[in-house]
Structures are given as C-alpha cells and as structure tokens.
C-alpha cells in the first residue's frame, strides 16, 4: 500500500459553501490515504482494477517508484496561470486523486456485486488541441456520436480534460477547474463504466468491439449521478463547482424530491443530464425510504446494482434499435430493482411513485401524466394495474403494460427516520485490497 494525498469526500462543505467560507479551497477535504498500487510510471499509476495516466507529456513522478509516497500539493489546481513547478505538482496530484476515487468507486461496486468489472483506463488532459474544457466523459471505441479518434481500451475509458476556468468563493483564492481534482466528476464517469458493464443500456455487448455506441441516455446519466451521491455521501454532488447555480435549478443536478416526471422532457433534443436528474432524485428518495425502515444504506446500493445487472441480462427479441428504445424507460429498471430485493420493493416503488415513476408506462406517458396531474396517480388507458406489494410477487415482467404499485402516504416516512442510518451515510473509503489485476 502507498501513502497518497487526495481530496476526501466532504459533504458538509459541498452544498453550503463551508469549504469556501472557511478558506478551504478545493472540492473536498485534503487528507492522506493508503492506495493499492501495482506500478508507478513517469506520468501514470497502475492499480489492480484501472490505469490512470496524464497524457500531456513530461515526467510527474520522478523518484516515486513503487512503495514511495504519492503526496503532492494540489496547488489550487495548477493551470496555465500557475508556475511550472506548481502546475507539475497539481498534475501529479490529479493523477493520484483520480486513481484513488476510481479505485474506491470500483471496489465498492464490485464488492456489492460480488465480481470485478472489466479493467478501466482513465486518461487526463484529453482533447485540448481545439479547445480547453473543464469536464470529462466516458468513451468506447466506435463511430458516430461522441466518437474519439484514439480509444485504446475496448472495455471503456474515462477521459478527463486538463481543466479550464476557475471556481471562486468568499474567503478563498481562485481554484483552477481541473476535473481530476474533483471527486464528483471522477465518480460520475466511473459510474458510466458501471452502467456499461451491468445494465448495458446501449446493448454494446451485441455490437462489434470497434462499433460501440457512446450516446448516453437519461438512465445512464442519472444512475452515474446517484452512484456519485452514494460515494460522496451527499445529494448535492456538484455543489462545489456549481455553487453559483441555485439549488432550485435543475442544472445544478442536486438530487432533490422536487424533480419529478413533470420535469422530464425526453426526445432527441433533450439533455440526458437534466432528465437523468429526475431518475437520480427518485433513487435517492428510495434510498432514504429504505433507511427509514432501519435497513443499512448498502441494502439499497446492492438492490440498485443488482437491478442494473438483471436489466442487462435480458436478451432482446427483435431488432436491436427497438430493444435499445425499450431500455431507456425508467419503469423497466424499476421492475428489475424490485426483483433484485422483493422485501424492499414496496419502499422503492413508493419513493418512485412520489416522483411520478410507475411500472409498465413509458417515460413520455409518465411525463405527460405528471404535468397534467401533478401529484396524482398514473393509470394506463386500459387500467390494467398490478400491485406488487399486495400480490407479493417479485417476478412481474418489467415490460408488462399497466403495472402500478400502491404506496403508503408520504406522511408515513417521518416516523421511522431515527431507526436507520441516514441515506447520506458515506461508504467506506476503500474496500479490502485485491491481489492481481482485475
């Protein structure tokens, strides 16, 4: 194990500006951890489950061989206005920070799933020839939307930019927006890797290795956001770098009970990130309901991940394009989650219903119904409704028409709050180390 300096999750400082008001610039609490490292190169770190490297050239880890310390000053993110030494330190910190959060995310997920995911590559400083940007994306080798010219890992890559712009707040200096420094961005992109190798929303397992589809749907973006919230222990996952965006605005992407299917737009010109906020918020509400029963939050996390796997295992019948369209519906994944843990299904379905999500109904129909009748029940024209809680059946097919589940009144939620751990409970910093490459 190697000692490393990273930004640790700090849910207190994300949403209320406490990091900024206390003079602590940066997207987390600076601390030291033990990182499971197999190899340290000039600008890369090899972990058992991933490789993380800086693509901008130059040696960052001179004299930092395996067993040495990976402790670097974040240097306010570095960037073009920083001196050469400060920028080099910031880049080295970014590689280590991204490696830690990648390892932590993958070990938490694979620990609950009970098996490893395919090896991930994280590349920092990508696509800066034409423009500087301050985000990240997940890419697979393939043509069309989101194509990259040089993907090297057929199982998937996270691409992080070198950064652009600054985050400012009262009482702190400017901090360069380097995505590798931001745990929320790293965890979100790793979440896409989880989705690809569980639910497989784009049915890439049926495509040729170099013909993968990269376009993301709302379920992909929303699931990646809720995985991020679980790992960071806060629903305000982007509160640090979007603190100037009001929490009441959907583009802040805070997981909040206010976001329902009435806010879902859908269609080819909609933003899957905004639509995904509806799904992520519903999942966060479901996690809170589960903890209201006295269950550990990891019980919901396991239900979510195994639901993703169940949804991904179903072999489509007919054309792949039709099957991909089916996979975008929230109700289909909800049904798989209910099957993953039937005992928790009533709580999960009740929370989903509060966000206007019901079984057996398409996203567009749910959205129209939620806008027409805010807070009201949703029924299919045929009124063929099913009640999983009453029937106690974990095997209803996710695409059966007209399924709906009754739920308790929202007022029932408060009486059990003290019984369980809060939904915001943070996951362990690292799962027990594994040996060998995943």
Helices and strands as residue ranges (DSSP letters): E 2-8, H 11-15, H 18-21, E 29-35, E 37-40, E 44-47, E 50-54, G 75-77, H 84-113, E 120-124, E 136-139, E 157-160, E 166-167, E 175-176, G 179-181, H 183-196, G 204-206, H 218-232, G 250-252, G 261-263, H 272-292, H 297-313, H 320-326, H 330-340, G 342-344, H 345-354, H 363-372, H 388-391, G 410-412, G 414-419
